[in-house]
């Protein structure tokens, strides 16, 4: 009987871990939807020089830009096809422009 209780507890823990890992991605206070809205404007393959969408600018306005600055030299950005120079220039293209605190 004791083994059965341990198995039930283990299954509950595993299920909770699965639920937690299925939550939406968030990076520096940007949701996965916000990140996806901005991605077309910062990709290496087809950089879009047009003004970013309202959804992208809204996501940037609510983002922790100082946190995003921490990824400036990260090889992770290039692994996801993101050009760091385009990414840093993006907030200034919003209306109104958003100041980027990167130094």
C-alpha positions as CSV (number, residue, x, y, z in Angstrom):
1,X,0.0,0.0,0.0
2,X,2.9,2.4,0.8
3,X,4.4,1.8,-2.6
4,X,1.0,2.8,-4.2
5,X,0.9,6.1,-2.4
6,X,4.5,6.9,-3.5
7,X,3.6,6.1,-7.1
8,X,0.5,8.4,-6.9
9,X,2.6,11.3,-5.5
10,X,5.3,10.7,-8.2
11,X,2.7,10.8,-10.9
12,X,1.2,14.1,-9.5
13,X,4.6,15.7,-9.4
14,X,5.4,14.6,-13.0
15,X,2.0,15.9,-14.2
16,X,2.6,19.3,-12.5
17,X,6.0,19.6,-14.1
18,X,4.4,19.0,-17.5
19,X,1.8,21.6,-16.9
20,X,4.4,24.1,-15.7
21,X,6.6,23.5,-18.8
22,X,3.6,24.0,-21.2
23,X,3.1,27.6,-20.0
24,X,3.8,30.3,-22.5
25,X,7.4,31.5,-23.0
26,X,8.3,34.8,-21.5
27,X,11.6,36.6,-21.9
28,X,12.3,39.9,-20.2
29,X,8.6,40.6,-19.6
30,X,7.8,39.9,-23.3
31,X,5.3,37.1,-23.9
32,X,5.8,34.6,-26.7
33,X,3.1,36.5,-28.7
34,X,5.1,39.7,-28.3
35,X,8.3,38.0,-29.3
36,X,6.7,36.5,-32.4
37,X,5.2,39.9,-33.3
38,X,8.6,41.4,-33.3
39,X,10.6,38.6,-34.9
40,X,9.9,39.5,-38.6
41,X,11.6,42.8,-38.0
42,X,14.8,41.4,-36.5
43,X,15.5,38.2,-38.4
44,X,18.8,37.8,-40.3
45,X,17.1,36.0,-43.3
46,X,14.7,38.8,-44.3
47,X,15.1,41.9,-42.3
48,X,12.1,44.1,-42.5
49,X,13.0,47.8,-42.5
50,X,9.4,49.0,-42.2
51,X,8.0,50.2,-39.0
52,X,7.2,47.4,-36.6
53,X,3.6,46.5,-36.0
54,X,1.5,48.0,-33.2
55,X,1.5,44.6,-31.4
56,X,5.3,44.5,-31.5
57,X,5.6,48.1,-30.2
58,X,3.1,47.3,-27.4
59,X,5.2,44.3,-26.4
60,X,8.4,46.4,-26.5
61,X,6.8,49.1,-24.4
62,X,6.0,46.6,-21.7
63,X,9.3,44.8,-21.9
64,X,12.3,45.0,-19.6
65,X,14.6,46.6,-22.1
66,X,17.6,46.5,-19.7
67,X,17.1,42.7,-19.5
68,X,16.9,42.5,-23.3
69,X,20.2,44.4,-23.5
70,X,21.8,41.6,-21.7
71,X,21.3,39.4,-24.8
72,X,23.1,41.9,-27.0
73,X,26.3,39.9,-27.5
74,X,24.7,36.5,-26.9
75,X,25.3,33.8,-29.5
76,X,21.7,32.6,-28.6
77,X,20.2,35.4,-30.7
78,X,22.0,34.3,-33.9
79,X,21.0,30.7,-33.2
80,X,17.4,31.9,-33.4
81,X,18.1,33.9,-36.6
82,X,17.9,37.3,-34.8
83,X,20.3,40.0,-35.9
84,X,21.3,41.9,-32.7
85,X,21.8,45.2,-34.5
86,X,18.3,45.0,-36.0
87,X,16.9,44.1,-32.5
88,X,18.6,47.0,-30.8
89,X,17.3,49.4,-33.5
90,X,13.7,48.2,-33.4
91,X,12.4,50.2,-30.4
92,X,13.4,53.5,-32.0
93,X,11.2,52.6,-35.0
94,X,8.0,52.5,-32.8
95,X,5.7,55.4,-32.7
96,X,6.4,57.0,-30.2
97,X,10.0,55.8,-30.2
98,X,11.1,53.7,-27.2
99,X,14.5,54.6,-25.7
100,X,16.9,51.6,-25.4
101,X,19.0,51.7,-22.2
102,X,21.9,49.6,-23.6
103,X,25.3,51.0,-23.2
